[in-house]
Amino acid sequence: MKDMFQRPLSDLRISVIDRCNFRCMYCMPEGSCLDFLPTDKLLSFDEFLRLVKLFVLLGVKKIRLTGGEPLLRTGLIPFIHQLREVEGIEDIALTTNGVLLSKYAEDLKEAGLMRVNVSLDTLSEEVFKKLNSKYFELSDVLKGIEAAAKVDLKIKVNMVVMKGVNDKEIVSMARYFKGTGHTVRFIEFMDVGNKNNWNLNKVVPKVDILRRIQEADMPFESVEDYSGDVAKRFRYVGSTEEFGIISSISDTFCGSCTRARISSDGKLYTCLFANNGLNLAPFIRGKASDEDILAKIQDIWNHRNDRYSEERALINSSEIQKIEMNYIGG
């Protein structure tokens, strides 16, 4: 199944909860007014599982669980075990802020989780308190990464780079994780949602990130991308270790996007920067057959023509009311 730009559907991201125990500056900053969904509005894991099985019939092979903070959702680990049993799923991953990983890493691995993406934007306690959370410690995240590594979960560390906030740590972050086997991915600050005060002047572009690493005597070479990958990949010379850059602002990748997203209340979105989606909850909770729901999903994807990042320069981003990141997942 392909959209209007011949992009196949192969990845499904499921936001299992919109709540989070962090208040990251680039997602839902401290003091921002957010209306969280009541519990009865969240899809149950059985309802999510039904949707997953339908999406697999349409070509989905990879599942990523997001939030909010997904580890806050009761029942997540049994759900991962159910996902592992679905024929056709080749990869199950989780995006987390990491503070609960030390508690759940072993159970996650045993349930069938394969990979974790841990959000870590700084190695400075002071910056961590300003950028991510006043209520947790940087060491909580680092302990979570250690726990995930101990049970052999594959780890990627996601650093959102913001000029004047944490951009001076690009090199220190690369050095800290070089030799650990974990892949650091530097993410250009994106205009997701409406509450993060995004400004182009706060973006550190890919070319600048690469220059800083190169000048720090850490030579690298580019690695060939694989289909649907959002990150440009680079390998340290003389090593098998890589780092990546997600450059949605300066070097867009809309043309190779293969992702659909389901919000925690059951809405289907075809873009991270969307402002509306198809509400599947009434069909899942009503009497709609699998065939009816499949037809609706197919119709949405077949007519998909979004390419927001490529069109950003042609529109006024501040005038568009986009879905918040904690609602749709990263």
C-alpha positions as CSV (number, residue, x, y, z in Angstrom):
1,M,0.0,0.0,0.0
2,K,1.4,3.4,-1.1
3,D,0.4,7.0,-0.7
4,M,0.2,9.7,-3.4
5,F,4.0,10.1,-3.4
6,Q,4.5,6.3,-3.6
7,R,5.6,6.0,0.0
8,P,4.8,2.6,1.5
9,L,3.4,2.1,5.0
10,S,5.8,0.0,7.1
11,D,6.1,1.7,10.5
12,L,3.4,2.3,13.1
13,R,4.0,4.5,16.1
14,I,1.6,4.1,19.0
15,S,1.3,6.8,21.7
16,V,-0.1,4.7,24.6
17,I,-0.4,7.7,27.0
18,D,-0.3,11.5,26.7
19,R,1.0,12.1,30.3
20,C,4.6,12.4,31.1
21,N,6.7,12.9,34.3
22,F,9.1,15.3,32.5
23,R,8.4,18.8,31.3
24,C,10.9,19.1,28.5
25,M,11.3,22.6,27.0
26,Y,10.9,21.3,23.4
27,C,7.7,19.2,24.1
28,M,5.5,20.4,27.0
29,P,7.5,23.0,28.8
30,E,6.9,23.8,32.5
31,G,3.9,26.0,33.0
32,S,2.2,25.3,29.7
33,C,-1.5,24.6,29.9
34,L,-2.2,21.0,28.9
35,D,-5.4,19.1,29.0
36,F,-4.6,15.4,29.5
37,L,-7.0,12.8,28.3
38,P,-9.2,11.1,30.9
39,T,-8.5,7.4,31.4
40,D,-11.7,6.3,29.7
41,K,-10.7,8.1,26.5
42,L,-7.5,6.0,26.2
43,L,-7.7,3.0,23.9
44,S,-7.3,-0.2,25.8
45,F,-4.4,-2.5,24.9
46,D,-6.8,-5.0,23.4
47,E,-8.1,-2.2,21.2
48,F,-4.6,-1.2,20.2
49,L,-3.8,-4.9,19.5
50,R,-6.7,-5.2,17.1
51,L,-5.5,-2.1,15.2
52,V,-1.9,-3.4,15.1
53,K,-3.1,-6.7,13.5
54,L,-4.9,-4.7,10.9
55,F,-2.0,-2.5,10.2
56,V,0.2,-5.6,9.8
57,L,-2.1,-6.8,7.0
58,L,-1.4,-3.5,5.2
59,G,2.4,-3.8,5.4
60,V,3.5,-2.6,8.9
61,K,6.5,-4.5,10.2
62,K,7.8,-2.2,12.9
63,I,6.1,-1.0,16.0
64,R,7.3,1.9,18.2
65,L,5.6,2.6,21.5
66,T,5.7,6.3,22.6
67,G,3.9,8.8,24.8
68,G,4.0,11.0,26.8
69,E,6.1,8.6,28.8
70,P,4.9,5.1,27.9
71,L,6.3,3.4,31.0
72,L,3.6,5.3,33.0
73,R,0.9,3.2,31.3
74,T,-0.2,0.3,33.4
75,G,-0.3,-2.9,31.4
76,L,2.4,-1.9,28.9
77,I,4.6,-5.0,29.5
78,P,1.9,-7.6,28.9
79,F,1.0,-5.6,25.7
80,I,4.5,-5.9,24.4
81,H,4.3,-9.7,25.0
82,Q,1.2,-9.7,22.9
83,L,2.8,-7.7,20.1
84,R,5.7,-10.2,20.0
85,E,3.1,-12.9,19.2
86,V,1.7,-11.1,16.1
87,E,3.0,-12.7,13.0
88,G,4.6,-10.2,10.7
89,I,6.0,-7.8,13.3
90,E,9.8,-7.7,12.9
91,D,10.7,-5.0,15.4
92,I,9.3,-3.6,18.6
93,A,10.9,-0.5,20.1
94,L,10.1,2.0,22.9
95,T,10.9,5.7,23.2
96,T,11.3,6.8,26.9
97,N,12.8,9.5,29.0
98,G,14.7,6.6,30.8
99,V,13.9,7.3,34.5
100,L,11.8,4.1,34.9
101,L,14.1,1.9,32.8
102,S,16.1,0.8,35.8
103,K,12.8,-0.6,37.2
104,Y,11.4,-2.2,34.1
105,A,14.3,-3.0,31.7
106,E,14.5,-6.7,32.5
107,D,10.7,-7.2,32.2
108,L,10.6,-5.3,29.0
109,K,13.3,-7.5,27.5
110,E,11.6,-10.7,28.6
111,A,8.3,-9.4,27.1
112,G,9.9,-9.1,23.7
113,L,11.1,-5.5,23.5
114,M,14.1,-5.2,21.2
115,R,15.2,-1.6,21.3
116,V,14.9,1.6,23.4
117,N,15.4,5.2,22.4
118,V,16.3,7.2,25.5
119,S,15.8,10.9,25.4
120,L,18.9,12.5,27.0
121,D,19.7,16.1,26.0
122,T,22.5,17.0,28.4
123,L,25.2,15.6,30.7
124,S,24.9,18.7,32.9
125,E,22.7,18.5,36.0
126,E,22.1,22.2,35.8
127,V,20.9,22.1,32.2
128,F,18.9,18.9,32.9
129,K,16.9,20.7,35.5
130,K,16.2,23.6,33.1
131,L,15.6,21.6,30.0
132,N,14.0,18.4,31.1
133,S,12.8,18.0,34.7
134,K,13.1,19.7,38.1
135,Y,11.8,16.6,39.8
136,F,14.3,13.9,38.7
137,E,18.1,13.6,38.5
138,L,20.3,13.2,35.5
139,S,21.6,10.1,37.2
140,D,18.1,8.5,37.0
141,V,18.3,8.5,33.2
142,L,21.9,7.3,33.1
143,K,21.0,4.4,35.5
144,G,18.1,3.6,33.2
145,I,20.5,3.4,30.2
146,E,22.8,1.1,32.2
147,A,19.9,-1.2,33.1
148,A,18.8,-1.5,29.5
149,A,22.3,-2.3,28.4
150,K,22.7,-4.9,31.1
151,V,19.8,-6.9,29.6
152,D,21.1,-6.4,26.0
153,L,18.4,-4.0,24.8
154,K,19.7,-2.1,21.8
155,I,20.0,1.6,22.8
156,K,19.8,4.8,20.9
157,V,20.3,8.1,22.8
158,N,18.3,11.0,21.4
159,M,19.6,14.5,22.0
160,V,17.4,17.4,20.9
161,V,19.9,20.2,20.2
162,M,18.8,23.8,21.0
163,K,21.1,26.7,20.3
164,G,22.0,28.6,23.5
165,V,20.6,25.8,25.7
166,N,22.6,22.6,25.2
167,D,24.5,22.9,21.9
168,K,27.8,23.3,23.6
169,E,27.4,19.6,24.7
170,I,27.3,18.1,21.2
171,V,31.0,17.0,21.4
172,S,30.8,15.9,25.0
173,M,27.8,13.8,24.3
174,A,29.5,12.1,21.3
175,R,32.6,11.4,23.4
176,Y,30.6,10.1,26.4
177,F,28.9,7.4,24.4
178,K,31.7,6.6,22.0
179,G,32.9,3.2,23.0
180,T,29.7,2.1,24.7
181,G,28.0,0.6,21.6
182,H,25.1,3.0,22.0
183,T,24.2,5.2,19.0
184,V,23.7,8.9,19.7
185,R,21.3,10.7,17.5
186,F,21.4,14.5,17.4
187,I,18.0,16.0,16.6
188,E,17.4,19.4,15.2
189,F,14.9,21.4,17.3
190,M,11.6,20.9,15.6
191,D,8.4,22.9,15.5
192,V,6.2,20.1,16.7
193,G,3.1,21.4,18.5
194,N,2.4,24.9,19.5
195,K,3.8,25.4,23.0
196,N,7.6,25.0,22.7
197,N,8.3,28.5,21.4
198,W,10.1,27.2,18.3
199,N,12.2,29.6,16.4
200,L,14.5,28.9,13.5
201,N,17.2,30.8,15.2
202,K,17.2,28.2,18.0
203,V,18.0,25.4,15.5
204,V,21.5,24.0,15.2
205,P,21.6,22.6,11.6
206,K,23.1,19.3,10.6
207,V,26.1,20.9,8.9
208,D,27.0,22.7,12.1
209,I,26.7,19.5,14.2
210,L,29.0,17.6,11.8
211,R,31.5,20.5,11.8
212,R,31.8,20.5,15.6
213,I,32.4,16.7,15.8
214,Q,34.9,16.9,13.0
215,E,36.8,19.7,14.6
216,A,36.9,17.8,17.9
217,D,39.3,15.3,16.2
218,M,36.6,12.6,15.9
219,P,36.7,11.8,12.1
220,F,33.7,10.1,10.6
221,E,32.4,8.9,7.3
222,S,28.8,8.7,6.0
223,V,26.9,5.4,6.1
224,E,24.4,4.5,3.4
225,D,20.8,5.0,4.6
226,Y,18.3,2.2,4.7
227,S,14.7,2.7,3.5
228,G,12.6,4.7,5.8
229,D,15.4,5.8,8.1
230,V,14.8,9.3,9.6
231,A,18.5,9.8,10.6
232,K,21.5,10.5,8.4
233,R,24.1,8.0,9.7
234,F,27.8,8.4,10.2
235,R,30.5,6.0,11.4
236,Y,33.6,6.9,13.3
237,V,36.7,6.2,11.1
238,G,38.3,2.9,12.2
239,S,35.3,1.8,14.2
240,T,32.0,0.1,13.8
241,E,30.3,2.7,16.0
242,E,27.8,5.2,14.6
243,F,26.1,8.4,15.4
244,G,23.1,9.9,13.6
245,I,21.5,13.3,12.9
246,I,17.8,13.8,12.5
247,S,17.6,16.9,10.4
248,S,13.9,17.6,9.8
249,I,14.6,21.3,9.5
250,S,17.7,21.7,7.3
251,D,17.7,18.4,5.4
252,T,14.2,17.0,5.2
253,F,13.2,13.4,4.7
254,C,9.5,13.6,3.9
255,G,10.1,11.7,0.7
256,S,11.1,8.5,2.5
257,C,8.6,8.7,5.4
258,T,6.9,5.4,6.0
259,R,5.2,6.1,9.3
260,A,1.7,6.2,10.6
261,R,0.8,7.3,14.1
262,I,-2.0,6.3,16.5
263,S,-2.7,8.6,19.4
264,S,-3.6,7.3,22.8
265,D,-7.3,8.0,22.1
266,G,-7.3,6.2,18.8
267,K,-6.7,8.9,16.1
268,L,-4.7,8.1,13.0
269,Y,-2.2,10.6,11.9
270,T,0.1,10.5,8.9
271,C,2.5,13.2,9.9
272,L,4.2,14.3,13.1
273,F,3.2,17.9,12.2
274,A,-0.4,17.1,11.6
275,N,-3.3,19.2,12.9
276,N,-6.1,16.6,12.4
277,G,-6.5,12.8,12.1
278,L,-9.1,10.1,11.6
279,N,-10.7,9.0,14.8
280,L,-10.7,5.2,14.7
281,A,-12.1,4.8,18.3
282,P,-15.8,4.9,17.3
283,F,-15.1,2.1,14.8
284,I,-13.0,0.0,17.1
285,R,-15.6,0.4,19.9
286,G,-18.6,0.1,17.7
287,K,-19.8,-2.6,15.4
288,A,-17.4,-1.9,12.5
289,S,-15.9,-5.0,11.0
290,D,-12.2,-5.5,10.4
291,E,-12.8,-5.0,6.7
292,D,-14.5,-1.7,7.3
293,I,-11.7,-0.4,9.4
294,L,-9.1,-1.7,6.9
295,A,-10.9,0.2,4.2
296,K,-10.8,3.5,6.2
297,I,-7.1,3.1,6.9
298,Q,-6.3,2.3,3.3
299,D,-8.3,5.3,2.1
300,I,-6.4,7.6,4.4
301,W,-3.0,6.3,3.4
302,N,-3.7,6.1,-0.3
303,H,-4.7,9.8,-0.3
304,R,-1.8,10.8,2.0
305,N,0.1,13.8,0.5
306,D,1.6,15.5,3.6
307,R,5.2,16.7,3.4
308,Y,5.2,19.4,6.0
309,S,9.0,19.7,6.5
310,E,9.5,20.2,2.8
311,E,6.9,22.9,2.7
312,R,7.8,24.6,6.0
313,A,9.6,27.5,4.2
314,L,6.5,28.2,2.1
315,I,4.1,28.5,5.0
316,N,3.8,30.4,8.3
317,S,4.3,27.7,10.9
318,S,3.1,29.8,13.8
319,E,-0.3,30.1,12.2
320,I,-0.9,26.3,12.0
321,Q,-2.3,24.6,15.1
322,K,-0.4,21.3,15.2
323,I,-0.9,18.4,17.5
324,E,1.3,18.5,20.6
325,M,4.2,16.1,20.8
326,N,3.1,14.5,24.0
327,Y,-0.2,13.6,22.4
328,I,1.1,12.1,19.1
329,G,4.5,10.8,20.2
330,G,7.9,11.8,18.8
